[in-house]
Amino acid sequence: MPLNPGTKLGPYEIQAPIGAGGMGEVYRACDTRLDRDVAIKILPESLARDADRMRRFEQEARAVAALSHANLVAVYDTGTHDGVPYLVSELLDGETLRERLKPGPISPRRCVEYALQIADGLAAAHAKGIVHRDLKPENVFLTAGGRVKLIDFGLAKLDRPDDSATATFSAAQFNTAEGVVMGTAAYMSPEQVRGQAVDSRSDVFSFGAVLFEMLTGNRAFSGQSSIETMNAILKEDPPEIDLSRFKIAPDVDRVLRHCLEKNPADRFQSARDLAFALSATSGSQSSTVLRATRRPGLPSWLPWALAGAFAVLAAAFWSVARSHTSHAERMEFAIPMKDETGTLAISADGRMLVYAVPDEASGANILKVQRIGSDTVTGLAGTEGATYPFFSPDAEFVGFYAGGKLKKISTSGGSVQVLANASSGRGATWGSQGVIVYAPDAGGALWRINANGTGAAPLTAAQFVKGEASHRWPFFLPDGEHFLYWAGQFVNSPDDHISGIYMGSLKNGEKKFIEHSLSNPAYANDYLFYMRDQRTLVSVRMDAKGQLTGESRVMAEGVTFQPSTYWGSFTVSESGTLVYSTATGSTLSELTWLDRTGKTVGRVGDVGVFANPSLSPDGRLLGVDMTDIKANNVDIWITDLQKGTSTRFTFDPAEDVATTWSPDNSAVAYRSAIAGITLHTKNVRGLDPPKVMVQHQGQDDIVPNSWTRDGKVIGTLQMAAGGSNLVLLPAAGGQETPFLSTKASETNGMISPDNKFVAYASNETGDWEVYVTTYPNAVGKWQVSRGGGTEPRWRGDGKELFYLAPGGMLTAVPVSGEETFSSGTPASLFQLHARSPISSTDLFSYDVSKDGSRFIGNRFVRPEHPAALTIVLNATNEGK
C-alpha cells in the first residue's frame, strides 16, 4: 500500500512519492533529527513476502552502504516499517539519463563528460568487489549540479567473495545460480544473456551500450521482443555510427567498440582502464573534466595517451593562469598518480605540488614535487618520514616534519636543514615576511620561527582558553601578518562551542573566532575553505577582518579526512587553484605475521586502517585501533587469533585507541577522547561499562603503554605542550605519579616482564634512541639502540629487546638484568614496511610473540589502483 504524506518511519517523515520500480517504491522524506531531506526506498508489502525480492533488497542496501564515492548514491540508513524493510539515501535533485535522452542524443563533449563520471563510479564499485549488473539510463542520475550518480544496486553482485577486504557481509547473498538471467535485456552483456557468471567486465559492456545510446539516441541492440534483443547481443555487432553526422571523434568510437566486444577478454579489463582511454580521446579534450589513471601492465599506447593528457592539462592551466582570475572559467581535472598520496600542499602561485608518498624500499613517506601540467615527478632525498609539507612563498623551498623535527629542503633537492624540534607536528605555514608559523606538538600552542631557523618562540600560548586541547593547521593570509588556524578539543559533541577556525596575528596576539569546524582551514581570493562534515569540502566568502558573508558552497564530496587529527586532504593556492584527494589507500595496512627473517607466515583479518597492534600476554587475543572510513571514527577491535573472529570492543562516538593488556588477559586499558581525554579500563569478556581511571581536560593527552606483571600499575604516556613524558597510574585507581620527565620527549614506555626496568624512546640527543632505566624509580639509564631507534618491545622472558631502527628496520638486542642491566650488539632482522603514523597516538606498528619467534606487523599496503588527485582551476569563481 502506498505511504501517505506524514507517515513516520522511525525518525523519517514521508513527504511525497517520487517513483516506483520493480525493486521498490521511492519517497521523498525528511529526517526530523537533522532537518535533512532524504530519499526512502521501501519494498512493497506484496513483494516483501517474496524471499528472493527480500534478499535482493537487502543486497542493495549492503552493497551501496559499502561504497563511498562522489559518483555513487550515498546510503544513510536502513530500517523496517510494519515488517517491511526500507533504505534511506541522499535525495538527488535532477533527472535520470533516460529522461535526458528523451529529446535525442547528447553532444559528444557532454557524453564523454558523463561517461568519465560513470566510469569513475563503476571503478569505485569494482574496487570494492561489487558489480552493478543493471547499468542502464534509468540507473544513471544527472544532478542539477552536473554530477553523475549511479543508482539502484538491486542486482549488484560481489565479484570477489574471497577478497575479505570487501566481504563484510555474506558473499552467498550475492551469488547467482548458473543459468539465471539477471539484468535489463537491452543492456546485458553476452555472459549475462547466457546466465553465466559475470565480473566487472560485464558492466563495461553495459557501459558501452549506454554510451552508444547517449551518442546516437538509439539503442546498440534492439528487437521486437526481449528474446530478439538478447539474441542480437549474442550474435550481432552494434550498428555503424555516422561519425560526421553525430560529430563523434573516431577515437571515441574506438573506445565504444572496445567496450562492446562479445568476449570479456577482448574488452577493457577494468573501468579504470576505460576511464583512462576516454580521458585521452579528442572528445574529452574540450571537456572541463579530465580523468586518467596509470598502472603497470597497461597497453603500450596508453603512456603516450597519458603524456597527451598532461599536455591538455598544462595547456589549460597556463591558458587560464594568464587570464584574470575573477573572470576565468572554472575547470576541473583529475590527474593520474603513480603512488597513493598522503599529505600534500600547493605553491602560492598554483604551479607546483608537493606530496608525501610511501617509499618503495622502506614504506616510510618521502616527499615528491611535481609541476602542475607535467608528468615529471622529483623525489626529495633525505625526507624519509616526512609529513605535512608546505611551500615557501616563492616555492624555492619545502618545509616539512620528520623525525621529531621541523625541516626544510630546496624544491630542486639537496641537503636538509633542521629548523626546530617538533615532536608531533600538526601543520605549518610560511609567510611573505619570512616567518614560519608551526604547530610543534599534537597538544599545545602555535610557535613562530624565522625561515633561517632563528627566533623560535611561542605564538598563541597566551590565547589558550579552558577546554582547548590544541592549536594547529596554521595558514597565512596574503598580508603575511594574519593567519588562520584551528583551535579546540577532540570531542565531537553538540555541546562543543570552542572548536573551530580562528584568526591570529604575528603582531598583537589577536584571536578572532571565524567558524565552528573540525577541519584545517585554507584561504584564497576572499574565500575560506574547510571541511564541513568530515567528508564535504566547502568554501564561503570571507573579508579581510574575518567576517563570513553569504552561504557556503560545496566544492567537493568524499574528500579524504583524518578523524584522528582533524585534517582534510586539500590544499589551495593564492591564485585560487584547489587540489584535493579522495584516496584512502595512503593509510591502508594489513596485520601480518612474520618470522624472524621477515617471511610472511600468516595474516589477520582484512586490509584496513589500523594502528597499535597489541597481543595479549597469553598470545590468544589481538587488540588493534581500527578507523571506520565511512563513519570517520576510530575504535578498538579485538581478534580471537585461535577462532579467527573479530569483535568491536569500544563504541564511543570518539577516538578510542592504544589497547594495553592486563597481565591475566582479562582486561584492557585504553585512551578515549570522549568528555576530554580519558583513560579507561574495561573487562574483555564481560558487558560491564568501562571504568574511568583518569580524565584530562585541555592540552594534556594520556595514553597507556604497558601494564606491570603484578597487575598493580599501568605505565602511561602523557603528552602536553612542549613534549611528552612517562607517568605511572595505579591500576586500582588513584593519583598519577610522574616517572620520567625531562626537557626532551619520552615515549613508548614498556615495563619489563620482571618489573625491574622500563624501556623507552627519547629524543634527548636530537634523534630518537631507545634507552632502559630502572623501575619503579628511574635511576640512571642505558642506551640500547645505536644510530636511532623507537618502539621498544620486550620478549616475554625479558632477555631480548626489539625496536625499530631508522628506515623501519626491526632490530633485536640481547639483554640481561640479573645484577644490573646490560645489552649486547643490535642485530637487524628485517624491514617491517610499516604504515606511516597518522596521529600522535599511533605509538606502535608491531608486537612480538611471547617467545620472540613471530611478529605481528602493521604493514603498509600499496593500492592496486592509486587514486587520482583532482585539480580545480579558478575554484573561487562563482560564475562557472
Order of alpha helices (4+ residues) and beta strands (2+ residues): beta-beta-beta-beta-alpha-alpha-beta-beta-beta-alpha-alpha-beta-beta-beta-beta-alpha-alpha-alpha-alpha-alpha-alpha-alpha-alpha-beta-beta-beta-beta-beta-beta-beta-beta-beta-beta-beta-beta-beta-beta-beta-beta-beta-beta-beta-beta-beta-beta-beta-beta-beta-beta-beta-beta-beta-beta-beta-beta-beta-beta-beta-beta-beta-beta-beta-beta-beta-beta-beta-beta-beta-beta-beta-beta-beta-beta-beta
